[in-house]
Amino acid sequence: MNESTKISPEPKTYEDLLKADTHRVPDYLMVTGEQEFGPDEVPISWVLDRNVHEQEIEKLWKKSWQMACRMEDLREVGDTFVYEVATLSFVIVRSSETEIKAFYNSCLHRGRPLRTCAGHVSQLKCPYHGFTWSLDGELRGVPAREEFPTVNRDSFRLPQVQVATWGGFVFLNPDPDAVPFDEYIGTMPREFDRMPLDNRVKAVHVSKVLNCNWKIAQDAFLEAFHVLTTHPQIVLAYGDQFHRLEVFENYSRGALGSFHPSKHVRWKPSAQEILNAGSGAWDDMPPLAEVPDDTDLRAAVAAMNREQARPELGDMVDELSDAELVDIHWISLFPNFNPFPHALANYIYRFRPNGDDHRTSIFDVMLLLPDTGEQPIPVAKEKRLGPDEEFTDAPEMGFIAGVLNQDVANLEEITKGLRNNQRGTMVLAGHHELKLRHFYKLYADQMGFETDA
C-alpha cells in the first residue's frame, strides 16, 4: 500500500469526503435528489395483515416491473427460468437468439405449471397430459384433439407478460398497460454508466427464507442507521455522519462513506484498525495489508482497487473517483430491486413474499463478478437456505455472511415486537430513513392507501 498517500483534514460530512477525493468526482454523484419525501409514520397493518398481502398480489405484483433473472440464466435458445412471487409464477424462455419472452406458468388445459425449475427445452410441454407450445407461446400439440372443440391456436396461445432487459437483468411486468421499462427507471442507468453490469456474471446466488414479511426484511437494508448498534465491528470504518440519501422518482440512492470512524467512537483508532474494520478483517481474519498510521486509507484502498479492476475496465479505471471505488453505494428501484454499484463486484438484493404466506419472505443475495473472458465464471444456481439456516452455512458468501446474519437476527424479533406495538405505526427518521419514506410513499400510491405525506 502506497505510504505517500497521507491523511487529509478530518471530514465531517459525505460532501467533505467528495471534496477530498484524489480524482474527479463524476457528475452523477454530485446530483442531489429530493431530501424530503414520504410519510412520517407507516401503519403496522401494512406489514402484518393478511388482507394487505392479498391486495399486494393484485395491485403491486401484477402491476410492477420486477427483476426476474439474469441474462446468463438464458444464454441458449430454449433455456428457461421460473420466477415466482407470492402466488404468481412465470416461465421465462429465450425464444430466439434475439428475444426473451415470459408467460404465465400454467397449462391452459387444467392448470399444471409448465415448468417447475430452470432448464433447457425445445418446446413447452405440460408434464401432466402433454399439451405442448412452441418457445414463443404458440399451441403445437393437443392430445385427443378431436375431444376439444373449443381449443384452437388463437384461444390457446400462452398468455404473455411484458419483458425488458437492462444491465444484464431480465425484468417482467404482468400489466399490459404498464409504462415502458426505460421510462419507469428514469435516470437510474447513469448510476452504472461507468461500471456497467452487462458484462458481469452471477457468480453467487444464495437465498434465505425469513420469518417476517418481505417489507420488514427490505426495510432493514434501506438504511444504515442500524450500523452503530447491529454491526459494531464496522463502525471504526463506516461513520453514520457520512450517510447520504436521495430520491429520484422511482428509485432512491444511498451512499455510506468508508474508512473514517463513526462520530460515536470515543477514541482515535489506528489506521490499521480502521482498515481491518472496513475490509472484513475482524476476529481471526488476516488484514488486507499492513499500514502506517499516517496513511490516507480512502486514497490507498482506492488505488489498490483501481489496479484490481484494470483487467476488466482498462485505463478507464484512472477516471474512477475514490468514492466510486471504496464507498458503499446502493440503489433501490421500487418495489424490490436493490443493486450495489462498484467497480470490482456487485451485490444484488431482492425481497419478495414466500409464496402465499405473508408472514415469511425470501431474501435473494446475488454477487456479480467481471467476465473478462480469460477464465469463464460458472453461472451460479440458486442455493436456498431455510429459516433455521444461516448465511454462514453458504461459504461462497464470504465475510458478508456474518454481517447479514446480524441483520437477519433482528427481523423475526421485529415481527414479534410489532404485534405488541400499541401505537399502531412505525415512525421514520427524516434523513436516515429517507429510502424507507420513499418506498412507502410509492407503495401507498400504488396500493391506494392514504399517508400523512
C-alpha positions as CSV (number, residue, x, y, z in Angstrom):
1,M,0.0,0.0,0.0
2,N,1.4,3.4,-1.0
3,E,2.6,5.2,2.1
4,S,2.8,8.5,0.3
5,T,-1.0,9.0,0.5
6,K,-1.3,11.0,3.7
7,I,-4.3,11.8,5.8
8,S,-6.4,14.7,4.9
9,P,-8.1,17.1,7.4
10,E,-10.8,15.3,9.4
11,P,-14.1,15.3,7.3
12,K,-17.5,15.9,8.9
13,T,-19.9,15.1,6.0
14,Y,-20.1,13.0,2.9
15,E,-19.6,16.1,0.9
16,D,-16.3,16.6,2.7
17,L,-15.2,13.2,1.5
18,L,-16.0,14.0,-2.0
19,K,-14.1,17.3,-1.9
20,A,-11.0,15.5,-0.6
21,D,-11.2,12.8,-3.4
22,T,-7.9,12.4,-5.3
23,H,-9.8,12.0,-8.6
24,R,-12.6,14.0,-10.2
25,V,-15.9,13.0,-8.7
26,P,-18.4,12.2,-11.5
27,D,-21.4,14.4,-12.1
28,Y,-23.9,11.8,-11.2
29,L,-22.6,11.7,-7.6
30,M,-22.9,15.4,-7.4
31,V,-26.5,15.4,-8.5
32,T,-28.7,15.9,-5.4
33,G,-32.2,14.3,-5.4
34,E,-35.1,15.1,-3.2
35,Q,-34.2,15.1,0.5
36,E,-37.7,15.5,2.0
37,F,-40.1,12.8,0.8
38,G,-42.7,10.4,2.1
39,P,-44.7,9.8,5.3
40,D,-43.5,10.3,8.9
41,E,-45.4,7.2,10.1
42,V,-46.4,3.9,8.5
43,P,-49.3,1.7,9.7
44,I,-48.1,-1.6,11.2
45,S,-51.0,-3.3,9.4
46,W,-49.2,-2.8,6.1
47,V,-46.6,-5.4,7.2
48,L,-48.7,-7.7,9.4
49,D,-52.1,-8.1,7.8
50,R,-53.1,-11.0,5.5
51,N,-55.6,-8.7,3.7
52,V,-52.8,-6.4,2.7
53,H,-50.8,-9.3,1.3
54,E,-53.8,-10.3,-0.8
55,Q,-54.2,-6.7,-2.1
56,E,-50.5,-6.6,-3.0
57,I,-50.9,-9.6,-5.4
58,E,-53.4,-7.6,-7.4
59,K,-52.2,-4.1,-7.0
60,L,-48.4,-4.5,-6.7
61,W,-47.0,-7.8,-8.1
62,K,-49.4,-7.8,-11.0
63,K,-48.7,-4.2,-11.8
64,S,-44.9,-3.7,-11.2
65,W,-41.6,-4.0,-13.1
66,Q,-39.6,-6.6,-11.1
67,M,-36.3,-8.3,-11.7
68,A,-36.8,-12.0,-12.6
69,C,-33.3,-13.3,-13.5
70,R,-30.0,-12.6,-15.3
71,M,-29.4,-12.8,-19.0
72,E,-26.8,-15.5,-18.4
73,D,-29.5,-17.7,-17.0
74,L,-30.9,-17.7,-20.5
75,R,-27.9,-18.0,-22.8
76,E,-29.1,-20.5,-25.3
77,V,-32.3,-20.7,-27.3
78,G,-34.6,-23.0,-25.3
79,D,-33.2,-22.1,-21.9
80,T,-35.9,-21.4,-19.4
81,F,-36.2,-19.9,-15.9
82,V,-39.1,-19.9,-13.4
83,Y,-39.7,-16.7,-11.5
84,E,-42.2,-16.8,-8.6
85,V,-43.5,-14.0,-6.4
86,A,-46.4,-14.5,-3.9
87,T,-49.0,-16.7,-5.7
88,L,-47.7,-15.8,-9.2
89,S,-45.4,-17.9,-11.3
90,F,-43.9,-17.1,-14.7
91,V,-41.8,-19.2,-17.1
92,I,-39.2,-17.1,-18.9
93,V,-37.7,-18.5,-22.1
94,R,-35.1,-17.5,-24.6
95,S,-37.4,-18.0,-27.7
96,S,-34.7,-16.9,-30.2
97,E,-31.2,-15.5,-30.3
98,T,-32.6,-12.0,-30.0
99,E,-35.7,-12.4,-27.9
100,I,-36.7,-13.4,-24.4
101,K,-40.4,-14.0,-23.6
102,A,-42.3,-14.6,-20.4
103,F,-45.6,-16.5,-19.9
104,Y,-47.9,-17.3,-17.0
105,N,-46.6,-20.6,-15.8
106,S,-49.9,-22.5,-16.2
107,C,-51.1,-25.1,-18.7
108,L,-54.3,-23.9,-20.4
109,H,-55.8,-27.3,-20.1
110,R,-56.1,-27.9,-16.4
111,G,-53.6,-25.6,-14.9
112,R,-50.5,-27.7,-14.1
113,P,-47.3,-25.5,-14.1
114,L,-45.4,-26.0,-17.4
115,R,-42.1,-25.7,-15.7
116,T,-41.0,-26.2,-12.1
117,C,-37.4,-25.3,-12.4
118,A,-34.9,-23.8,-14.9
119,G,-33.6,-26.0,-17.7
120,H,-33.2,-26.4,-21.5
121,V,-36.2,-27.4,-23.7
122,S,-37.1,-27.5,-27.3
123,Q,-40.8,-26.8,-26.5
124,L,-43.0,-26.0,-23.6
125,K,-44.8,-29.3,-22.8
126,C,-47.1,-29.8,-19.8
127,P,-45.9,-32.8,-17.8
128,Y,-49.5,-33.8,-16.9
129,H,-51.3,-34.5,-20.1
130,G,-48.8,-33.4,-22.7
131,F,-50.3,-30.2,-24.2
132,T,-47.4,-28.5,-26.0
133,W,-46.5,-25.0,-27.0
134,S,-43.6,-23.6,-29.1
135,L,-41.0,-21.4,-27.4
136,D,-42.9,-18.3,-28.5
137,G,-46.2,-19.5,-26.9
138,E,-47.9,-20.9,-30.0
139,L,-50.0,-24.0,-29.5
140,R,-48.3,-27.0,-31.1
141,G,-49.8,-30.2,-29.7
142,V,-53.1,-31.3,-28.2
143,P,-53.6,-34.9,-27.2
144,A,-57.0,-36.3,-28.4
145,R,-57.6,-33.1,-30.2
146,E,-61.0,-34.2,-31.5
147,E,-62.3,-34.0,-27.9
148,F,-61.5,-30.3,-27.5
149,P,-63.8,-28.4,-30.0
150,T,-63.1,-25.0,-28.3
151,V,-59.3,-25.4,-28.4
152,N,-57.6,-23.6,-31.3
153,R,-54.3,-21.8,-31.9
154,D,-55.8,-18.3,-31.2
155,S,-57.6,-19.2,-27.9
156,F,-54.8,-21.4,-26.6
157,R,-51.8,-19.2,-27.1
158,L,-49.9,-18.9,-23.8
159,P,-50.7,-15.6,-22.1
160,Q,-47.6,-13.4,-22.2
161,V,-46.3,-10.7,-19.9
162,Q,-44.1,-7.7,-20.7
163,V,-40.3,-8.3,-20.7
164,A,-37.5,-5.8,-20.6
165,T,-33.7,-6.2,-20.2
166,W,-31.2,-3.8,-18.6
167,G,-27.8,-4.3,-17.1
168,G,-27.8,-8.0,-17.9
169,F,-31.0,-8.5,-16.0
170,V,-34.4,-9.6,-17.2
171,F,-37.4,-7.7,-15.8
172,L,-41.0,-8.5,-16.3
173,N,-44.4,-6.8,-15.7
174,P,-47.7,-8.6,-15.9
175,D,-49.6,-5.4,-16.6
176,P,-50.1,-5.0,-20.4
177,D,-50.7,-1.3,-19.8
178,A,-47.6,-0.6,-17.7
179,V,-45.3,2.3,-18.5
180,P,-42.3,1.2,-20.6
181,F,-39.4,0.0,-18.5
182,D,-36.9,2.5,-19.9
183,E,-39.3,5.3,-18.9
184,Y,-40.0,3.7,-15.5
185,I,-36.3,3.6,-14.4
186,G,-35.7,7.2,-15.4
187,T,-32.2,8.3,-14.8
188,M,-31.1,5.2,-12.9
189,P,-28.8,3.9,-15.6
190,R,-26.4,6.9,-15.0
191,E,-25.6,5.3,-11.7
192,F,-24.0,2.4,-13.5
193,D,-22.6,4.0,-16.7
194,R,-19.0,4.0,-15.5
195,M,-19.3,0.5,-14.0
196,P,-21.8,-1.4,-16.2
197,L,-23.4,-4.6,-15.1
198,D,-24.0,-6.1,-18.6
199,N,-20.6,-7.8,-18.8
200,R,-20.7,-9.4,-15.3
201,V,-21.7,-12.9,-14.3
202,K,-23.8,-14.2,-11.5
203,A,-21.1,-16.0,-9.5
204,V,-23.1,-16.4,-6.3
205,H,-26.9,-16.7,-5.7
206,V,-27.9,-17.5,-2.2
207,S,-31.5,-17.1,-1.0
208,K,-32.9,-17.4,2.5
209,V,-36.4,-17.9,3.9
210,L,-37.0,-15.3,6.6
211,N,-39.7,-15.4,9.3
212,C,-41.0,-11.9,8.5
213,N,-43.0,-10.0,5.9
214,W,-40.9,-9.1,2.8
215,K,-41.2,-5.4,3.6
216,I,-39.8,-5.8,7.1
217,A,-36.9,-7.6,5.6
218,Q,-36.3,-5.0,2.9
219,D,-36.7,-2.1,5.4
220,A,-33.6,-3.3,7.2
221,F,-31.5,-2.8,4.1
222,L,-32.9,0.6,3.0
223,E,-30.9,2.4,5.7
224,A,-27.5,2.4,7.5
225,F,-29.0,3.9,10.7
226,H,-28.7,0.5,12.4
227,V,-25.0,0.0,11.8
228,L,-23.9,1.5,15.1
229,T,-25.9,-1.0,17.1
230,T,-26.3,-4.0,14.9
231,H,-22.8,-4.1,13.3
232,P,-20.5,-2.7,15.9
233,Q,-17.4,-4.4,14.3
234,I,-17.6,-2.0,11.3
235,V,-18.2,1.4,13.0
236,L,-14.5,2.1,13.0
237,A,-14.7,2.3,9.2
238,Y,-18.2,3.5,8.4
239,G,-19.5,6.6,10.2
240,D,-23.2,7.5,10.1
241,Q,-22.2,11.1,9.6
242,F,-21.1,10.1,6.1
243,H,-24.5,8.7,5.2
244,R,-26.2,10.5,2.3
245,L,-29.6,9.5,0.9
246,E,-31.5,10.9,-2.1
247,V,-34.7,10.2,-4.0
248,F,-35.2,10.2,-7.8
249,E,-38.7,9.4,-8.9
250,N,-39.0,5.5,-8.9
251,Y,-35.6,4.9,-7.3
252,S,-33.5,6.1,-4.4
253,R,-29.8,6.2,-3.8
254,G,-27.8,5.7,-0.7
255,A,-24.1,6.4,-0.1
256,L,-22.1,5.5,3.0
257,G,-18.6,6.9,3.2
258,S,-15.8,4.5,4.2
259,F,-12.6,4.3,6.1
260,H,-13.5,7.1,8.6
261,P,-14.8,6.1,12.0
262,S,-18.3,6.9,13.3
263,K,-18.6,10.1,15.3
264,H,-19.8,7.8,18.2
265,V,-16.4,6.2,18.5
266,R,-14.9,7.8,21.6
267,W,-11.2,7.0,20.9
268,K,-8.9,7.6,18.0
269,P,-8.4,4.2,16.2
270,S,-5.3,3.5,14.3
271,A,-5.3,3.3,10.5
272,Q,-4.7,-0.4,10.8
273,E,-7.8,-0.8,13.0
274,I,-9.9,1.2,10.5
275,L,-8.6,-0.8,7.6
276,N,-9.4,-4.1,9.3
277,A,-12.9,-3.0,10.2
278,G,-13.7,-1.8,6.7
279,S,-12.2,-4.8,4.9
280,G,-13.7,-7.6,6.9
281,A,-10.6,-8.5,8.8
282,W,-12.2,-8.9,12.2
283,D,-11.9,-11.8,14.6
284,D,-9.3,-14.2,13.2
285,M,-9.4,-12.8,9.6
286,P,-6.0,-11.7,8.3
287,P,-5.6,-8.0,7.5
288,L,-5.8,-6.7,3.9
289,A,-2.5,-5.0,4.3
290,E,-0.2,-3.6,7.0
291,V,-0.4,0.2,7.0
292,P,1.2,3.0,9.0
293,D,-0.9,5.5,11.0
294,D,-0.4,8.4,8.6
295,T,-2.0,6.5,5.6
296,D,-4.9,8.1,3.8
297,L,-6.9,4.9,3.7
298,R,-9.5,6.1,1.2
299,A,-6.9,7.0,-1.4
300,A,-4.7,4.0,-0.7
301,V,-7.5,1.4,-0.9
302,A,-9.0,3.1,-4.0
303,A,-5.5,2.8,-5.7
304,M,-5.5,-0.9,-4.9
305,N,-9.0,-1.3,-6.3
306,R,-8.1,0.6,-9.5
307,E,-5.4,-1.9,-10.3
308,Q,-7.7,-4.9,-9.4
309,A,-10.4,-3.5,-11.8
310,R,-7.9,-2.6,-14.6
311,P,-8.1,-6.0,-16.4
312,E,-11.9,-5.5,-17.0
313,L,-12.2,-1.8,-17.3
314,G,-8.8,-0.9,-18.8
315,D,-7.4,2.6,-18.4
316,M,-10.9,3.9,-17.7
317,V,-10.2,3.0,-14.0
318,D,-7.9,6.0,-13.9
319,E,-11.0,8.1,-14.3
320,L,-12.8,6.5,-11.3
321,S,-13.0,8.5,-8.2
322,D,-12.0,7.2,-4.8
323,A,-15.7,7.4,-3.8
324,E,-16.7,5.0,-6.5
325,L,-14.0,2.5,-5.5
326,V,-14.3,2.4,-1.7
327,D,-17.7,3.7,-0.6
328,I,-20.9,1.7,-0.3
329,H,-23.5,2.9,-2.8
330,W,-26.8,1.2,-3.2
331,I,-29.8,1.8,-5.4
332,S,-33.4,0.8,-4.6
333,L,-35.8,0.6,-7.6
334,F,-39.3,0.2,-6.4
335,P,-40.6,-2.2,-5.4
336,N,-37.8,-4.7,-4.5
337,F,-34.6,-4.4,-6.7
338,N,-31.5,-3.3,-4.8
339,P,-28.2,-3.3,-6.8
340,F,-24.9,-2.0,-5.4
341,P,-22.7,-0.2,-8.0
342,H,-19.0,-1.0,-7.7
343,A,-16.0,-1.4,-9.9
344,L,-14.9,-4.8,-8.5
345,A,-18.1,-6.7,-7.7
346,N,-21.8,-6.1,-7.3
347,Y,-24.1,-7.4,-4.7
348,I,-27.8,-7.5,-5.7
349,Y,-30.5,-7.8,-3.0
350,R,-34.1,-8.8,-3.8
351,F,-37.0,-9.3,-1.4
352,R,-40.3,-11.0,-2.1
353,P,-43.2,-12.8,-0.4
354,N,-42.6,-16.5,0.2
355,G,-45.5,-17.9,-1.8
356,D,-48.9,-17.2,-0.3
357,D,-47.5,-16.7,3.2
358,H,-47.5,-13.1,4.2
359,R,-45.6,-13.9,7.4
360,T,-42.5,-15.2,5.6
361,S,-40.3,-13.9,2.8
362,I,-37.4,-14.8,0.5
363,F,-34.2,-12.7,0.6
364,D,-32.1,-13.2,-2.5
365,V,-28.4,-12.2,-2.5
366,M,-26.5,-12.3,-5.7
367,L,-22.9,-11.5,-6.4
368,L,-21.8,-10.4,-9.9
369,L,-18.2,-10.6,-10.9
370,P,-16.4,-9.3,-14.0
371,D,-16.4,-11.5,-17.0
372,T,-13.0,-10.8,-18.6
373,G,-13.2,-13.8,-20.9
374,E,-9.9,-15.1,-19.7
375,Q,-11.4,-17.7,-17.3
376,P,-15.1,-18.3,-17.7
377,I,-17.1,-17.9,-14.5
378,P,-19.7,-20.6,-13.9
379,V,-23.2,-19.2,-13.7
380,A,-24.4,-19.8,-10.1
381,K,-27.6,-21.7,-9.5
382,E,-29.7,-20.6,-6.5
383,K,-28.9,-22.1,-3.1
384,R,-31.9,-21.9,-0.8
385,L,-31.4,-21.6,2.9
386,G,-34.2,-22.4,5.3
387,P,-35.4,-20.2,8.1
388,D,-33.2,-22.1,10.6
389,E,-30.1,-21.9,8.5
390,E,-27.6,-19.0,8.5
391,F,-25.8,-17.2,5.7
392,T,-22.6,-18.6,7.1
393,D,-23.8,-22.0,6.0
394,A,-23.1,-20.8,2.5
395,P,-19.3,-20.4,2.5
396,E,-19.4,-18.8,-1.0
397,M,-20.9,-15.7,0.6
398,G,-17.5,-14.7,2.2
399,F,-17.2,-12.3,5.1
400,I,-20.5,-10.6,4.3
401,A,-22.4,-13.7,5.5
402,G,-21.6,-12.7,9.1
403,V,-22.9,-9.2,8.6
404,L,-26.1,-10.5,7.0
405,N,-26.6,-12.9,9.9
406,Q,-26.6,-9.9,12.2
407,D,-29.2,-8.2,10.1
408,V,-31.4,-11.2,9.9
409,A,-31.3,-11.7,13.7
410,N,-33.4,-8.6,14.1
411,L,-36.2,-9.4,11.7
412,E,-38.1,-12.2,13.4
413,E,-37.9,-10.2,16.6
414,I,-39.3,-7.1,14.8
415,T,-42.3,-9.0,13.8
416,K,-42.9,-10.1,17.4
417,G,-42.5,-6.6,18.7
418,L,-44.8,-5.1,16.1
419,R,-47.6,-7.4,17.2
420,N,-47.3,-5.9,20.6
421,N,-46.9,-2.3,19.5
422,Q,-49.8,-0.2,21.0
423,R,-49.1,2.9,18.9
424,G,-50.1,1.2,15.6
425,T,-47.4,2.8,13.5
426,M,-43.7,2.6,12.6
427,V,-42.1,6.1,12.9
428,L,-39.5,7.0,10.2
429,A,-36.5,9.3,10.7
430,G,-36.3,12.3,8.5
431,H,-32.9,11.7,6.8
432,H,-31.5,8.3,7.9
433,E,-34.7,6.5,6.8
434,L,-35.4,8.6,3.7
435,K,-35.2,5.5,1.5
436,L,-38.0,3.9,3.6
437,R,-40.1,7.0,3.3
438,H,-39.6,6.9,-0.5
439,F,-40.6,3.2,-0.6
440,Y,-43.7,3.6,1.5
441,K,-44.9,6.7,-0.4
442,L,-44.7,4.8,-3.7
443,Y,-46.2,1.7,-2.1
444,A,-49.1,3.7,-0.7
445,D,-49.8,5.3,-4.0
446,Q,-49.8,2.0,-5.9
447,M,-51.9,0.3,-3.2
448,G,-54.4,3.1,-2.9
449,F,-53.6,3.7,0.8
450,E,-53.6,7.1,2.5
451,T,-50.5,8.5,4.2
452,D,-49.5,11.7,6.1
453,A,-47.2,12.7,3.2
